[in-house]
Amino acid sequence: MTFDFLFRPSHTAYLRRAAALLEEAQMARIEHQAAAEHHSALARMYAERVRRLENELYRQPQNVAPGVPAEGAAADERPQLYSLDGTRKPGLTSAT
């Protein structure tokens, strides 16, 4: 008797509508979760790019010519894709 009001013919439309709204809300949650993951990945990528560019701009010794490693410093064997000092090798892509 307590839940009889839910099963009256006048309330079935309400239940169908509530179920449709629930499904819509669940889909929106999934879509926003995927978007949040995408934006988080972009934020990490840009943080890494900022770190690389700051290293090139601010931490390079001033008495060394661009593209020449300082004495005692090991040269980075991986080529820089976004080099500001002109040492980028032509034809390199981010896929290599």
N, CA, C and O atoms as a printed pandas DataFrame, in Angstrom:
     atom_number atom_name residue_name chain_id  residue_number  x_coord  y_coord  z_coord
0              1         N          MET        A               1    0.817   -1.187    0.000
1              2        CA          MET        A               1    0.000    0.000    0.000
2              3         C          MET        A               1    0.870    1.264    0.000
3              4         O          MET        A               1    0.454    2.311   -0.497
4              5         N          THR        A               2    2.053    1.157    0.549
5              6        CA          THR        A               2    2.909    2.332    0.663
6              7         C          THR        A               2    3.330    2.863   -0.704
7              8         O          THR        A               2    3.322    4.076   -0.918
8              9         N          PHE        A               3    3.703    1.965   -1.648
9             10        CA          PHE        A               3    4.190    2.390   -2.955
10            11         C          PHE        A               3    3.145    2.233   -4.057
11            12         O          PHE        A               3    3.492    2.262   -5.238
12            13         N          ASP        A               4    1.910    2.071   -3.703
13            14        CA          ASP        A               4    0.854    1.922   -4.711
14            15         C          ASP        A               4    0.753    3.148   -5.613
15            16         O          ASP        A               4    0.385    3.025   -6.781
16            17         N          PHE        A               5    1.075    4.329   -5.086
17            18        CA          PHE        A               5    0.952    5.542   -5.897
18            19         C          PHE        A               5    1.919    5.532   -7.088
19            20         O          PHE        A               5    1.665    6.211   -8.083
20            21         N          LEU        A               6    3.023    4.776   -7.006
21            22        CA          LEU        A               6    3.977    4.713   -8.107
22            23         C          LEU        A               6    3.471    3.887   -9.281
23            24         O          LEU        A               6    3.934    4.061  -10.408
24            25         N          PHE        A               7    2.548    3.011   -9.033
25            26        CA          PHE        A               7    2.110    2.084  -10.081
26            27         C          PHE        A               7    0.739    2.431  -10.650
27            28         O          PHE        A               7    0.167    1.634  -11.394
28            29         N          ARG        A               8    0.211    3.574  -10.323
29            30        CA          ARG        A               8   -1.033    4.028  -10.938
30            31         C          ARG        A               8   -0.728    4.457  -12.370
31            32         O          ARG        A               8    0.367    4.942  -12.654
32            33         N          PRO        A               9   -1.677    4.285  -13.257
33            34        CA          PRO        A               9   -1.439    4.650  -14.667
34            35         C          PRO        A               9   -0.985    6.103  -14.847
35            36         O          PRO        A               9   -0.245    6.392  -15.788
36            37         N          SER        A              10   -1.397    7.004  -13.993
37            38        CA          SER        A              10   -1.012    8.408  -14.149
38            39         C          SER        A              10    0.457    8.634  -13.815
39            40         O          SER        A              10    1.032    9.645  -14.219
40            41         N          HIS        A              11    1.082    7.694  -13.073
41            42        CA          HIS        A              11    2.466    7.864  -12.666
42            43         C          HIS        A              11    3.457    7.119  -13.562
43            44         O          HIS        A              11    4.664    7.331  -13.443
44            45         N          THR        A              12    2.978    6.263  -14.444
45            46        CA          THR        A              12    3.920    5.528  -15.294
46            47         C          THR        A              12    4.654    6.474  -16.245
47            48         O          THR        A              12    5.827    6.254  -16.549
48            49         N          ALA        A              13    3.985    7.510  -16.712
49            50        CA          ALA        A              13    4.644    8.490  -17.578
50            51         C          ALA        A              13    5.753    9.198  -16.806
51            52         O          ALA        A              13    6.825    9.470  -17.348
52            53         N          TYR        A              14    5.485    9.494  -15.532
53            54        CA          TYR        A              14    6.499   10.130  -14.698
54            55         C          TYR        A              14    7.707    9.212  -14.525
55            56         O          TYR        A              14    8.846    9.671  -14.603
56            57         N          LEU        A              15    7.475    7.939  -14.294
57            58        CA          LEU        A              15    8.570    6.982  -14.119
58            59         C          LEU        A              15    9.390    6.830  -15.400
59            60         O          LEU        A              15   10.617    6.751  -15.344
60            61         N          ARG        A              16    8.719    6.788  -16.553
61            62        CA          ARG        A              16    9.445    6.701  -17.823
62            63         C          ARG        A              16   10.297    7.947  -18.037
63            64         O          ARG        A              16   11.441    7.858  -18.483
64            65         N          ARG        A              17    9.733    9.106  -17.716
65            66        CA          ARG        A              17   10.474   10.357  -17.878
66            67         C          ARG        A              17   11.665   10.412  -16.915
67            68         O          ARG        A              17   12.748   10.859  -17.292
68            69         N          ALA        A              18   11.467    9.961  -15.687
69            70        CA          ALA        A              18   12.556    9.952  -14.712
70            71         C          ALA        A              18   13.660    8.999  -15.167
71            72         O          ALA        A              18   14.840    9.304  -14.991
72            73         N          ALA        A              19   13.304    7.854  -15.746
73            74        CA          ALA        A              19   14.300    6.908  -16.243
74            75         C          ALA        A              19   15.072    7.512  -17.414
75            76         O          ALA        A              19   16.285    7.332  -17.515
76            77         N          ALA        A              20   14.379    8.224  -18.295
77            78        CA          ALA        A              20   15.041    8.874  -19.432
78            79         C          ALA        A              20   15.995    9.963  -18.943
79            80         O          ALA        A              20   17.102   10.098  -19.464
80            81         N          LEU        A              21   15.572   10.735  -17.948
81            82        CA          LEU        A              21   16.446   11.778  -17.399
82            83         C          LEU        A              21   17.660   11.180  -16.705
83            84         O          LEU        A              21   18.756   11.735  -16.778
84            85         N          LEU        A              22   17.469   10.047  -16.029
85            86        CA          LEU        A              22   18.591    9.376  -15.378
86            87         C          LEU        A              22   19.615    8.916  -16.410
87            88         O          LEU        A              22   20.816    9.109  -16.223
88            89         N          GLU        A              23   19.147    8.309  -17.498
89            90        CA          GLU        A              23   20.053    7.860  -18.552
90            91         C          GLU        A              23   20.784    9.042  -19.184
91            92         O          GLU        A              23   21.978    8.953  -19.468
92            93         N          GLU        A              24   20.078   10.137  -19.403
93            94        CA          GLU        A              24   20.695   11.340  -19.967
94            95         C          GLU        A              24   21.769   11.893  -19.035
95            96         O          GLU        A              24   22.835   12.303  -19.496
96            97         N          ALA        A              25   21.504   11.910  -17.747
97            98        CA          ALA        A              25   22.477   12.397  -16.772
98            99         C          ALA        A              25   23.704   11.489  -16.723
99           100         O          ALA        A              25   24.830   11.972  -16.598
100          101         N          GLN        A              26   23.495   10.192  -16.820
101          102        CA          GLN        A              26   24.625    9.263  -16.820
102          103         C          GLN        A              26   25.493    9.456  -18.055
103          104         O          GLN        A              26   26.720    9.423  -17.956
104          105         N          MET        A              27   24.875    9.658  -19.223
105          106        CA          MET        A              27   25.642    9.896  -20.449
106          107         C          MET        A              27   26.423   11.210  -20.353
107          108         O          MET        A              27   27.578   11.275  -20.774
108          109         N          ALA        A              28   25.801   12.253  -19.802
109          110        CA          ALA        A              28   26.499   13.534  -19.652
110          111         C          ALA        A              28   27.695   13.383  -18.718
111          112         O          ALA        A              28   28.748   13.973  -18.959
112          113         N          ARG        A              29   27.539   12.597  -17.652
113          114        CA          ARG        A              29   28.651   12.366  -16.726
114          115         C          ARG        A              29   29.810   11.683  -17.441
115          116         O          ARG        A              29   30.967   12.060  -17.255
116          117         N          ILE        A              30   29.499   10.678  -18.257
117          118        CA          ILE        A              30   30.551    9.961  -18.999
118          119         C          ILE        A              30   31.251   10.899  -19.981
119          120         O          ILE        A              30   32.477   10.882  -20.086
120          121         N          GLU        A              31   30.483   11.711  -20.696
121          122        CA          GLU        A              31   31.073   12.640  -21.657
122          123         C          GLU        A              31   31.971   13.665  -20.965
123          124         O          GLU        A              31   33.054   13.973  -21.463
124          125         N          HIS        A              32   31.538   14.188  -19.835
125          126        CA          HIS        A              32   32.340   15.177  -19.123
126          127         C          HIS        A              32   33.572   14.542  -18.487
127          128         O          HIS        A              32   34.615   15.185  -18.375
128          129         N          GLN        A              33   33.457   13.297  -18.077
129          130        CA          GLN        A              33   34.623   12.595  -17.545
130          131         C          GLN        A              33   35.680   12.423  -18.638
131          132         O          GLN        A              33   36.870   12.621  -18.393
132          133         N          ALA        A              34   35.241   12.054  -19.838
133          134        CA          ALA        A              34   36.178   11.905  -20.954
134          135         C          ALA        A              34   36.824   13.248  -21.300
135          136         O          ALA        A              34   38.023   13.310  -21.573
136          137         N          ALA        A              35   36.042   14.307  -21.289
137          138        CA          ALA        A              35   36.585   15.638  -21.570
138          139         C          ALA        A              35   37.589   16.051  -20.493
139          140         O          ALA        A              35   38.610   16.665  -20.804
140          141         N          ALA        A              36   37.308   15.722  -19.240
141          142        CA          ALA        A              36   38.228   16.056  -18.155
142          143         C          ALA        A              36   39.550   15.310  -18.320
143          144         O          ALA        A              36   40.616   15.882  -18.089
144          145         N          GLU        A              37   39.490   14.047  -18.715
145          146        CA          GLU        A              37   40.715   13.280  -18.952
146          147         C          GLU        A              37   41.519   13.898  -20.092
147          148         O          GLU        A              37   42.745   13.982  -20.018
148          149         N          HIS        A              38   40.831   14.329  -21.141
149          150        CA          HIS        A              38   41.492   14.958  -22.286
150          151         C          HIS        A              38   42.185   16.250  -21.858
151          152         O          HIS        A              38   43.340   16.484  -22.212
152          153         N          HIS        A              39   41.484   17.083  -21.102
153          154        CA          HIS        A              39   42.063   18.352  -20.665
154          155         C          HIS        A              39   43.215   18.132  -19.687
155          156         O          HIS        A              39   44.181   18.896  -19.684
156          157         N          SER        A              40   43.119   17.112  -18.874
157          158        CA          SER        A              40   44.212   16.791  -17.962
158          159         C          SER        A              40   45.460   16.395  -18.749
159          160         O          SER        A              40   46.571   16.804  -18.410
160          161         N          ALA        A              41   45.273   15.599  -19.796
161          162        CA          ALA        A              41   46.410   15.203  -20.639
162          163         C          ALA        A              41   47.012   16.416  -21.339
163          164         O          ALA        A              41   48.233   16.519  -21.451
164          165         N          LEU        A              42   46.180   17.326  -21.805
165          166        CA          LEU        A              42   46.687   18.549  -22.436
166          167         C          LEU        A              42   47.465   19.397  -21.436
167          168         O          LEU        A              42   48.512   19.950  -21.774
168          169         N          ALA        A              43   46.965   19.500  -20.219
169          170        CA          ALA        A              43   47.663   20.288  -19.199
170          171         C          ALA        A              43   49.033   19.694  -18.905
171          172         O          ALA        A              43   50.007   20.433  -18.759
172          173         N          ARG        A              44   49.123   18.366  -18.817
173          174        CA          ARG        A              44   50.427   17.726  -18.593
174          175         C          ARG        A              44   51.360   17.970  -19.774
175          176         O          ARG        A              44   52.547   18.231  -19.580
176          177         N          MET        A              45   50.834   17.886  -21.000
177          178        CA          MET        A              45   51.648   18.108  -22.182
178          179         C          MET        A              45   52.197   19.537  -22.202
179          180         O          MET        A              45   53.378   19.741  -22.483
180          181         N          TYR        A              46   51.348   20.526  -21.905
181          182        CA          TYR        A              46   51.805   21.910  -21.912
182          183         C          TYR        A              46   52.769   22.189  -20.761
183          184         O          TYR        A              46   53.686   22.996  -20.916
184          185         N          ALA        A              47   52.587   21.548  -19.624
185          186        CA          ALA        A              47   53.539   21.716  -18.522
186          187         C          ALA        A              47   54.914   21.204  -18.934
187          188         O          ALA        A              47   55.930   21.828  -18.627
188          189         N          GLU        A              48   54.947   20.082  -19.621
189          190        CA          GLU        A              48   56.224   19.543  -20.109
190          191         C          GLU        A              48   56.834   20.476  -21.154
191          192         O          GLU        A              48   58.048   20.679  -21.164
192          193         N          ARG        A              49   56.020   21.034  -22.015
193          194        CA          ARG        A              49   56.526   21.962  -23.036
194          195         C          ARG        A              49   57.101   23.216  -22.382
195          196         O          ARG        A              49   58.158   23.701  -22.786
196          197         N          VAL        A              50   56.409   23.735  -21.378
197          198        CA          VAL        A              50   56.907   24.904  -20.655
198          199         C          VAL        A              50   58.246   24.579  -20.011
199          200         O          VAL        A              50   59.168   25.393  -20.061
200          201         N          ARG        A              51   58.366   23.400  -19.407
201          202        CA          ARG        A              51   59.618   22.999  -18.773
202          203         C          ARG        A              51   60.749   22.962  -19.795
203          204         O          ARG        A              51   61.840   23.471  -19.536
204          205         N          ARG        A              52   60.489   22.355  -20.965
205          206        CA          ARG        A              52   61.524   22.276  -22.000
206          207         C          ARG        A              52   61.935   23.665  -22.482
207          208         O          ARG        A              52   63.125   23.948  -22.624
208          209         N          LEU        A              53   60.961   24.526  -22.731
209          210        CA          LEU        A              53   61.272   25.866  -23.230
210          211         C          LEU        A              53   61.993   26.698  -22.173
211          212         O          LEU        A              53   62.908   27.454  -22.501
212          213         N          GLU        A              54   61.594   26.569  -20.919
213          214        CA          GLU        A              54   62.302   27.282  -19.857
214          215         C          GLU        A              54   63.743   26.805  -19.749
215          216         O          GLU        A              54   64.651   27.607  -19.531
216          217         N          ASN        A              55   63.954   25.498  -19.901
217          218        CA          ASN        A              55   65.322   24.980  -19.871
218          219         C          ASN        A              55   66.155   25.593  -20.983
219          220         O          ASN        A              55   67.316   25.942  -20.769
220          221         N          GLU        A              56   65.581   25.725  -22.156
221          222        CA          GLU        A              56   66.330   26.302  -23.271
222          223         C          GLU        A              56   66.590   27.789  -23.080
223          224         O          GLU        A              56   67.660   28.286  -23.433
224          225         N          LEU        A              57   65.619   28.496  -22.526
225          226        CA          LEU        A              57   65.765   29.947  -22.398
226          227         C          LEU        A              57   66.600   30.376  -21.203
227          228         O          LEU        A              57   67.452   31.255  -21.331
228          229         N          TYR        A              58   66.374   29.777  -20.053
229          230        CA          TYR        A              58   66.936   30.316  -18.821
230          231         C          TYR        A              58   68.086   29.521  -18.234
231          232         O          TYR        A              58   68.863   30.068  -17.451
232          233         N          ARG        A              59   68.221   28.275  -18.576
233          234        CA          ARG        A              59   69.227   27.454  -17.921
234          235         C          ARG        A              59   70.410   27.132  -18.817
235          236         O          ARG        A              59   71.270   26.338  -18.438
236          237         N          GLN        A              60   70.468   27.726  -19.985
237          238        CA          GLN        A              60   71.580   27.498  -20.898
238          239         C          GLN        A              60   72.725   28.432  -20.502
239          240         O          GLN        A              60   72.501   29.627  -20.310
240          241         N          PRO        A              61   73.951   27.906  -20.375
241          242        CA          PRO        A              61   75.084   28.771  -20.019
242          243         C          PRO        A              61   75.257   29.883  -21.046
243          244         O          PRO        A              61   75.126   29.647  -22.247
244          245         N          GLN        A              62   75.548   31.081  -20.583
245          246        CA          GLN        A              62   75.658   32.248  -21.464
246          247         C          GLN        A              62   76.957   32.266  -22.269
247          248         O          GLN        A              62   77.011   32.882  -23.334
248          249         N          ASN        A              63   78.009   31.597  -21.774
249          250        CA          ASN        A              63   79.295   31.659  -22.468
250          251         C          ASN        A              63   79.465   30.562  -23.504
251          252         O          ASN        A              63   80.538   30.435  -24.094
252          253         N          VAL        A              64   78.440   29.775  -23.736
253          254        CA          VAL        A              64   78.522   28.676  -24.699
254          255         C          VAL        A              64   77.687   29.044  -25.917
255          256         O          VAL        A              64   76.576   29.561  -25.802
256          257         N          ALA        A              65   78.249   28.767  -27.080
257          258        CA          ALA        A              65   77.519   29.046  -28.314
258          259         C          ALA        A              65   76.308   28.127  -28.401
259          260         O          ALA        A              65   76.374   26.987  -27.942
260          261         N          PRO        A              66   75.208   28.593  -28.977
261          262        CA          PRO        A              66   74.027   27.743  -29.102
262          263         C          PRO        A              66   74.338   26.463  -29.869
263          264         O          PRO        A              66   75.017   26.492  -30.896
264          265         N          GLY        A              67   73.844   25.361  -29.370
265          266        CA          GLY        A              67   74.038   24.091  -30.043
266          267         C          GLY        A              67   75.296   23.373  -29.630
267          268         O          GLY        A              67   75.507   22.227  -30.028
268          269         N          VAL        A              68   76.146   24.015  -28.840
269          270        CA          VAL        A              68   77.384   23.389  -28.397
270          271         C          VAL        A              68   77.257   23.108  -26.906
271          272         O          VAL        A              68   77.028   24.031  -26.125
272          273         N          PRO        A              69   77.405   21.828  -26.490
273          274        CA          PRO        A              69   77.275   21.536  -25.063
274          275         C          PRO        A              69   78.433   22.130  -24.273
275          276         O          PRO        A              69   79.548   22.254  -24.778
276          277         N          ALA        A              70   78.149   22.495  -23.024
277          278        CA          ALA        A              70   79.194   23.052  -22.156
278          279         C          ALA        A              70   80.208   21.967  -21.831
279          280         O          ALA        A              70   79.904   20.777  -21.901
280          281         N          GLU        A              71   81.429   22.394  -21.472
281          282        CA          GLU        A              71   82.471   21.425  -21.137
282          283         C          GLU        A              71   82.036   20.608  -19.934
283          284         O          GLU        A              71   81.536   21.149  -18.948
284          285         N          GLY        A              72   82.233   19.295  -20.026
285          286        CA          GLY        A              72   81.876   18.409  -18.934
286          287         C          GLY        A              72   80.407   18.013  -18.934
287          288         O          GLY        A              72   80.010   17.122  -18.184
288          289         N          ALA        A              73   79.617   18.642  -19.742
289          290        CA          ALA        A              73   78.190   18.295  -19.802
290          291         C          ALA        A              73   77.972   17.309  -20.933
291          292         O          ALA        A              73   78.484   17.492  -22.037
292          293         N          ALA        A              74   77.225   16.286  -20.659
293          294        CA          ALA        A              74   76.929   15.289  -21.690
294          295         C          ALA        A              74   75.876   15.850  -22.631
295          296         O          ALA        A              74   74.879   16.421  -22.189
296          297         N          ALA        A              75   76.095   15.688  -23.905
297          298        CA          ALA        A              75   75.124   16.156  -24.890
298          299         C          ALA        A              75   73.905   15.244  -24.862
299          300         O          ALA        A              75   74.035   14.024  -24.756
300          301         N          ASP        A              76   72.741   15.830  -24.956
301          302        CA          ASP        A              76   71.507   15.049  -24.993
302          303         C          ASP        A              76   71.446   14.308  -26.319
303          304         O          ASP        A              76   71.504   14.926  -27.382
304          305         N          GLU        A              77   71.330   13.006  -26.262
305          306        CA          GLU        A              77   71.339   12.213  -27.489
306          307         C          GLU        A              77   70.024   12.297  -28.236
307          308         O          GLU        A              77   69.977   12.070  -29.445
308          309         N          ARG        A              78   68.958   12.621  -27.527
309          310        CA          ARG        A              78   67.665   12.761  -28.208
310          311         C          ARG        A              78   67.582   14.142  -28.837
311          312         O          ARG        A              78   67.890   15.134  -28.176
312          313         N          PRO        A              79   67.173   14.230  -30.097
313          314        CA          PRO        A              79   67.064   15.555  -30.724
314          315         C          PRO        A              79   65.892   16.326  -30.131
315          316         O          PRO        A              79   64.873   15.741  -29.762
316          317         N          GLN        A              80   66.046   17.639  -30.045
317          318        CA          GLN        A              80   64.978   18.480  -29.545
318          319         C          GLN        A              80   64.065   18.832  -30.709
319          320         O          GLN        A              80   64.520   19.302  -31.752
320          321         N          LEU        A              81   62.787   18.602  -30.518
321          322        CA          LEU        A              81   61.843   18.863  -31.593
322          323         C          LEU        A              81   61.496   20.346  -31.701
323          324         O          LEU        A              81   61.210   20.844  -32.790
324          325         N          TYR        A              82   61.523   21.053  -30.564
325          326        CA          TYR        A              82   61.140   22.457  -30.565
326          327         C          TYR        A              82   62.308   23.293  -30.070
327          328         O          TYR        A              82   62.188   24.011  -29.077
328          329         N          SER        A              83   63.406   23.205  -30.741
329          330        CA          SER        A              83   64.601   23.904  -30.307
330          331         C          SER        A              83   64.565   25.345  -30.780
331          332         O          SER        A              83   64.191   25.634  -31.917
332          333         N          LEU        A              84   64.957   26.239  -29.895
333          334        CA          LEU        A              84   65.008   27.652  -30.250
334          335         C          LEU        A              84   66.368   28.062  -30.778
335          336         O          LEU        A              84   66.510   29.147  -31.343
336          337         N          ASP        A              85   67.361   27.220  -30.604
337          338        CA          ASP        A              85   68.719   27.622  -30.957
338          339         C          ASP        A              85   69.161   27.122  -32.332
339          340         O          ASP        A              85   70.350   27.183  -32.646
340          341         N          GLY        A              86   68.254   26.638  -33.141
341          342        CA          GLY        A              86   68.601   26.253  -34.493
342          343         C          GLY        A              86   69.237   24.882  -34.629
343          344         O          GLY        A              86   69.721   24.548  -35.710
344          345         N          THR        A              87   69.256   24.073  -33.576
345          346        CA          THR        A              87   69.883   22.748  -33.669
346          347         C          THR        A              87   68.885   21.667  -34.054
347          348         O          THR        A              87   69.235   20.488  -34.100
348          349         N          ARG        A              88   67.685   22.045  -34.321
349          350        CA          ARG        A              88   66.680   21.061  -34.708
350          351         C          ARG        A              88   67.032   20.502  -36.068
351          352         O          ARG        A              88   67.326   21.243  -37.006
352          353         N          LYS        A              89   66.999   19.186  -36.163
353          354        CA          LYS        A              89   67.318   18.549  -37.430
354          355         C          LYS        A              89   66.078   18.589  -38.332
355          356         O          LYS        A              89   64.979   18.281  -37.871
356          357         N          PRO        A              90   66.233   18.960  -39.594
357          358        CA          PRO        A              90   65.064   19.033  -40.483
358          359         C          PRO        A              90   64.485   17.639  -40.689
359          360         O          PRO        A              90   65.208   16.643  -40.729
360          361         N          GLY        A              91   63.181   17.597  -40.815
361          362        CA          GLY        A              91   62.507   16.336  -41.096
362          363         C          GLY        A              91   62.076   15.569  -39.865
363          364         O          GLY        A              91   61.394   14.553  -39.994
364          365         N          LEU        A              92   62.450   16.020  -38.661
365          366        CA          LEU        A              92   62.032   15.325  -37.457
366          367         C          LEU        A              92   60.587   15.676  -37.156
367          368         O          LEU        A              92   60.163   16.821  -37.311
368          369         N          THR        A              93   59.846   14.681  -36.727
369          370        CA          THR        A              93   58.478   14.903  -36.293
370          371         C          THR        A              93   58.320   14.371  -34.898
371          372         O          THR        A              93   59.211   13.702  -34.376
372          373         N          SER        A              94   57.193   14.663  -34.290
373          374        CA          SER        A              94   56.952   14.180  -32.925
374          375         C          SER        A              94   56.731   12.673  -32.911
375          376         O          SER        A              94   56.772   12.060  -31.845
376          377         N          ALA        A              95   56.500   12.069  -34.061
377          378        CA          ALA        A              95   56.270   10.616  -34.113
378          379         C          ALA        A              95   57.560    9.835  -34.078
379          380         O          ALA        A              95   57.523    8.624  -33.857
380          381         N          THR        A              96   58.708   10.471  -34.287
381          382        CA          THR        A              96   59.971    9.746  -34.291
382          383         C          THR        A              96   60.591    9.701  -32.938
383          384         O          THR        A              96   61.665    9.124  -32.769
